[in-house]
């Protein structure tokens, strides 16, 4: 099932890229494996998946040793400051940096371990009370503050769009974030390279790709419902 689902998602990615006049290799697929057993991750791995997204630090720590070393784990869930120490050297990218205090903690732990952390700023485009993240108008200030940290590189932006039945309803969300992404890229702020725009999940990733996403996070579409 996982292999077939993955193939279908890749086909849909190709179609969305074609519609947008983009190359397929401009978009990275993250298989969101939260709550899924290692056996399912291995099925995806054997079908070519290399990027896996997890919501919980504990799951990353448990699964990481069980998966071949060339697999990359992404922290996509809300990260508590007291868990940064455990996960900072286990992931390729932290997508969910939603406050200056969390960034400060990441800098502190990265400096202690003498390593470099790549992060995305989480942006709450729709201003949903149930979600974390910076508002659009706060992004530039956050980027300028966080870029002062020598052990962090801000690679781009991430959003979790509202849950909708019709993915077209989220097109405007993706458009707005893409515009801010382009604006921030044009400012050439130190310690940020604005190469990653992480937006789009199982229900709306095709629309997100059409609106400029470079990274999509697909769980149910690959592994089935929880």
Secondary structure as UniProt FT lines:
FT   HELIX           2..20
FT   HELIX           24..26
FT   STRAND          28..32
FT   TURN            34..35
FT   HELIX           38..46
FT   TURN            47..48
FT   STRAND          51..54
FT   HELIX           57..64
FT   TURN            65..66
FT   TURN            69..70
FT   STRAND          72..75
FT   HELIX           81..83
FT   HELIX           84..87
FT   TURN            88..90
FT   STRAND          93..97
FT   HELIX           100..112
FT   TURN            113..114
FT   STRAND          117..123
FT   TURN            125..126
FT   TURN            129..130
FT   HELIX           136..138
FT   HELIX           139..146
FT   TURN            147..148
FT   TURN            150..151
FT   STRAND          152..158
FT   HELIX           167..170
FT   HELIX           171..186
FT   TURN            187..188
FT   TURN            190..191
FT   STRAND          192..198
FT   TURN            202..204
FT   HELIX           205..210
FT   TURN            211..212
FT   STRAND          215..218
FT   HELIX           220..223
//
